Amino acid sequence: MRPLPPPASHHISPAPSPRAQESWLAQHWPVLGLAGFGAALLLIAALLWSRYGTAVFFDVLNAGLAACL
């Protein structure tokens, strides 16, 4: 019986997946977009609140919700 050959000294790694090659921003753009949209809505709400006060602010919100429903 012949002895087994020594194991190969090099390691062949599998090709990286296309997803692994994308940048962090390319992978997370939907989350960042929704976070930006939410921040813009909060900013608009704060601006309306500071400009018109609470009474007008809630009247505008109620009118908008009534229009949607």
C-alpha positions in Angstrom: 0.0 0.0 0.0 1.3 3.4 -1.0 1.4 6.2 1.6 -1.1 9.1 1.0 0.4 12.3 -0.4 0.8 15.3 2.0 -2.1 17.7 2.2 -2.0 20.7 -0.1 -0.5 23.7 1.6 -2.7 26.2 -0.1 -6.3 26.9 0.7 -8.8 27.7 -2.1 -11.4 30.0 -0.7 -14.8 30.2 -2.4 -15.6 33.3 -4.5 -17.1 36.1 -2.4 -20.8 36.6 -2.9 -21.8 39.7 -4.8 -23.7 40.9 -1.7 -20.4 40.8 0.3 -18.7 43.1 -2.2 -21.3 45.8 -1.9 -20.6 48.8 0.3 -22.4 49.3 3.6 -24.4 52.2 2.1 -25.5 50.1 -0.9 -26.8 47.4 1.4 -28.7 49.7 3.8 -30.1 52.4 1.5 -33.8 51.5 2.1 -33.4 51.8 5.9 -31.5 55.1 5.6 -34.1 56.5 3.2 -36.9 55.7 5.5 -35.0 57.2 8.4 -34.4 60.3 6.4 -38.1 60.5 5.5 -39.2 60.1 9.1 -36.7 62.8 10.2 -38.1 65.1 7.6 -41.6 64.5 8.8 -40.6 65.2 12.4 -38.8 68.4 11.3 -41.9 69.6 9.4 -44.1 68.9 12.4 -41.7 70.8 14.7 -41.7 73.8 12.3 -45.5 73.8 12.1 -45.7 73.6 15.9 -43.3 76.4 16.5 -44.9 78.6 13.8 -48.6 78.2 14.5 -48.8 76.8 18.0 -50.6 73.8 19.3 -54.2 74.7 18.5 -53.6 75.3 14.8 -51.1 72.4 14.6 -53.7 69.9 15.9 -56.4 71.4 13.6 -54.2 70.9 10.6 -53.4 67.3 11.6 -57.1 66.6 12.2 -58.1 68.0 8.8 -55.3 66.0 7.1 -56.4 62.8 8.8 -60.0 63.4 8.0 -59.1 64.0 4.3 -57.2 60.7 4.2 -60.0 58.7 5.8 
